[in-house]
Amino acid sequence: MFTLTSTLQYAEAGRIEEWVHLFLNDEGNNVPFSEGLKLEKRYYFGPLKFKLDMFARCCGPEPNNKYVVDGEGFEKHVSELQKRIKDGWDMPPLIVNYFNGTFELNDGNHRYEALKRSGIDEYFFIVWTTDKPDAINFSKEFCQM
């Protein structure tokens, strides 16, 4: 259920927010993030394909990350994800917040690192924002055909 393919199906049906919460409460294992998103109205876009270098991890073993985690556990998880990618995993999109023209990678930091280490330079993202002007600005800048 939690694949890029399923995400695209939910998006086509206008149910991307539903997919986000289902994912975060299951395979995404990020219930607090899901609960936080439910506190206010959010605007969702995607999945949209972006170059990975537009984003940076905020979670990892490096001391400058917003969320510092155990290095050994981080490396083990990234390595496992790289194997899944190599085997053709239909990986779910990463989730980012757009605010005042900047992005924060909220969910998918391990997947992001596995993609980079696998030599993949672009992937799909779900973008969310809280502020309606940010939603309009994002749409104008990134959703134009």
Secondary structure, 3 states (H helix, E strand, C coil): CCCHHHHHHHHHCCCHHHHHHHHHCCCCCCHHHHHHHCCCCCEEEEEEEEEHHHCCCCEECCCCCCEECCHHHHHHHHHHHHHHHHCCCCCCCEEEEEECCEEEEEECHHHHHHHHHCCCCEEEEEEEECCHHHHHHHHHHHCCC
